[in-house]
Amino acid sequence: MILQSVYNGPIQYFARLSGEEETVIERYDTYTKQTYRNRCRILGANGPVNLTIPVINISGEKSMMKDIRIDYSMPWQKIHWRGINSAYASSPFFEFIMDDFIISYEKKYTFLIDFNHVLLATTLSILDIDCRIKYSERFTPIESKDPRTIIHPKRDFSKYDKEFMSIPYNQVFMDKHGFIPNLSVIDLLFNEGLNAKNILQRSTIKNR
């Protein structure tokens, strides 16, 4: 299976990873805006919130994902962690897991793909998902029903991804907003802890 590099990817993304022994992360794809490459969606007190990593784009040129550099001209790491802390400080497992993540927000990574990789490795380790991660050596053409195009913030998973089914779980602020599906995997982790792996496995048709 080939997937995009993502920033704290959605549950849909990790549900697929949970059923694989090996996954290739595409690094030779053309970087485009408004994707999960540099954006994750969490649930705050006032509803869903998008956290977006600013990147340095060369105007008028297409850049490959592997070459995208993070823009540190604004303190986005502090802003993102403040948002995460505000959203999940009262969740059942935040105190047990937060230290695994906060260390990544205290370091500066030049390339977006490297930062994403560290967070991916951290998440897989917490979930105890034994999926080998490799990175592409060349671009692999997009095929029909390719998860690289299906897993997208502007594509309704219920219409485009027949391999994924959202499994409800308890969320902070659920009493105000009801259950919000397919948020960032950190929403699942902070709310469900080690049970998150079970939910991910039940979310993919390969394990049903």
Buried (B, 14 or more C-beta within 10 A) or exposed (E): BBBBBBBBBBBBBBBBBBBBEEBBBBBBBEBEEEBBBBBBBBBBEEEBBEBBBEBBBEEEEEBBBBBBBBBEEEEBBEEBBEBBEEBBEEBEBBEBBBEBBEEBBEEEBEBBBEBBBBBBEBBBEBBEBEBEBEEBEEBBEEEEEBBBBBBBEEEEBEEBBEBBBBBEBEBBBBEEBEEBBBBBBBBBBBBBBEEBBBBBBEBBEEEE
